[in-house]
Amino acid sequence: MSMTKKLFATLFASLLLAACGSTPPPVHYYSVLSSSVDVELAQAPLEYEILLVHRVEVAEYLNDPRLVMESGTSELLLLPQQRWAGPLSSELTGLTVETLGRIYPNMVVSSDYHGADANLRIEVFSFHLSSNSSVRVSGRYYFKDKGGLFVSLPFQTQANFEVGNYADAVTQLKQLWIELLVTASENIKQK
């Protein structure tokens, strides 16, 4: 083998090793269940013993482990290094059960109890970040009890987060969700 070929082979092997040695950027995992929920107890509890929270339904684009960001052109982008710790539907169902259980400590709030006095279904249309450093949550909830009361209301809200701070964005999404649940429970009590 000529000296040029040996030099080329050595250089090529060095480049391959260097390419293999570079580490990919780290993946960050987020959960809305990672810290306890801080809410005030309801002043007037709901008159139910057991509330069944159905699995929260999320829009198809949210059925991905990656966080979603809306660009300035309304394009939805998946953030490859920013991921949910579990399926978003499961995360939001767990947060809903935990939050309503804290608001109404004398009522059983469960996601797997049959024969409940009341049922809550939630559909989520948006639960994502926006390129203008805001987070957006929208959807509709459906509440029905055995006595015939039926409440169906849309929800939509947003908040700002610190630019580039995905942990803050997830904290803001969690806080918006909790606030929506508090508002929904107040709306149900008024019916």
Secondary structure, DSSP 8 states (H G I E B T S, - for coil): --HHHHHHHHHHHHHHHHHHH------EEE-TTSS-------SS--S-SEEEE---EE-GGG-SSEEEEE-TTS-EEEEEEEEESS-HHHHHHHHHHHHHHHH-TTSEEESS-SS-SEEEEEEEEEEEEETTTEEEEEEEEEEEETTS-EEEEEEEEEEE--TT-HHHHHHHHHHHHHHHHHHHHHHHHH-
